[in-house]
Amino acid sequence: MAKFKVIVSDPEEGKSKIVELEGARAVPLIGKRLGETLDGAVVGMSGHKLQVTGGSDKDGFPMHPNVHGGVRISVILSKGVGFHPKGKGQRQRKTLRGNVVTEDIVQVNTKVLEKPMKAEKAKLDGAKPEQTEVVEPTTVKTADNPSEADAQPAKD
């Protein structure tokens, strides 16, 4: 039975929220790779598009985009996720998790790519769209047409 903590980050607002998924709600995440997009309805944010950016497994090992599959493996790193060198040219062997979300993953990091449009958002909130006034055309009386013009006696 899969259980995930999904961290949804919104780069525009600079905020994030945690959503816990368990059982059947967690199934759509299994098999997703780092960088893939998914529908926001999975985490209860309908209309949003999310991108999987990272995660970690049950023992705290981070997911790495260059390790293929859902395996845990020790690789030599010179930079990047899981290792930050203190000196130039330094390398070190680190244990990392693959780039596929499996049942061993506990935390999945995502970011918002697209939000629903404001008009659709107003409909979801129940707000009425703005109403515009309709201006009816008015008739203008001209002196060129004597039938429409005001009749004034001519002075000779």
Secondary structure, 3 states (H helix, E strand, C coil): CCEEEEEEEECCCCEEEEEEEEHHHCHHHCCCECCCEEEHHHHCCCCCEEEEEEEEECCCCEECCCCCCCCEEEEEECCCCCCCCCCCCCCEEEEEECCECCCCEEEEEEEEEECCCHHHHHHHHCCCCCCCCCCCCCCCCCCCCCCCCCCCCCCC
